[in-house]
């Protein structure tokens, strides 16, 4: 067989294989039921576009159909998953929102220029997302005005700062991520509140840094802390609650049971690879009440109240996802706890106070939400000079 014949045979073979792959993908896409969500990419897929007999709709149909077909061609989920695993194996992050660290650690965020997703936690650890002096003054003024308004209602106020994983396990970040400034926005805020206000702050960074050699505190392949950190966090917060109400609570560290989770955390899902093992300790609640949740099936991002018979105090907690696991501990030590998703909102606060008595309002915020400056509230007295003068007396 001469070279020309071999060349033509190879060309035909490649062409046939290419056509077979296209035909197979087309047949699979016809046979398969359309999925609404991609498990590999963690996003909602495009639906089949409606064709309406209107000029605008007809013009948009080709582009919408292209989006639909791109999301639903045969074998797409498998190909996408395989591609992501291959990128990870080669040391390249398959997700623009995940940075690959050392020893299999994954971190939320990216060092790429212009990245702002999820509050830019990589920028936080590099200390580039900082407060201006005016921003610090505005936030302190807001918090003091809120505290004073609550105090007039007979209610205490507590601010809780939850650290990014990057802050506790900085050594696990890649070496190319370096600090631009010495102080972070969290450093700025905590120091400013200490020097210029009497706001009670629970800064959880140091308590966790002090314990990181004893236990793994965050999920290697997840955004959040595990129950070793949660247990420390609830204890620190409860000690602050005790300072307001000495005889109402008894802070304690709960017993934990070690177990291993045979799948990764949320960052593992984002890179399309769940083939990880995570330490997943669980709390053991002995001789505690059985908390009652209302509404019973409320989602995490919905407002709900948990009651514990025989306990004292009524709390209102504005929080984010870092309080999801803390509430298991809190709800067993407080009589009535209302959990509200999001930053402290004055209008929502007033609505709840009209319906129920509250002893303490807690505002918990994860570090990556900084530098945060709330909008002014006309109903609050937010004159900074007046607030600082009254605080210094």
Secondary structure, 3 states (H helix, E strand, C coil): CCHHHHHHHHHHHHHHHHHHHHHHHHHHHHHCCCCCEECCCCEECCCCCCCCCCHHHHHHHHHHHHHHHHHHCCCHHHHHHHHHHHHHHCCCCCCCCEEECHHHCEEECCCCCCCCHHHCHHHHHCCCCCCCHHHHHHHHHHHHHHHHHHHHCCCEEEEEEECCHHHHCHHHCCCCCCCCCCCCHHHHHHHHHHHHCCCEEEEHHHHHHHHCCCCCCECCCCCCECHHHHHHHHHHHHHHHHHHCCCCCCCCCCEEECCEECCCCHHHHHCCCCCCCEECCEEECCCCCCCEEECCCCCCCCCEEEECCCCCCEEEEEECHHHCCHHHHHCCCCCEEEEEECCCCHHHHHHHHHHCCCCEEEEEEEHHHCCCCCCCCCCCCCCHHHHHHHHHC
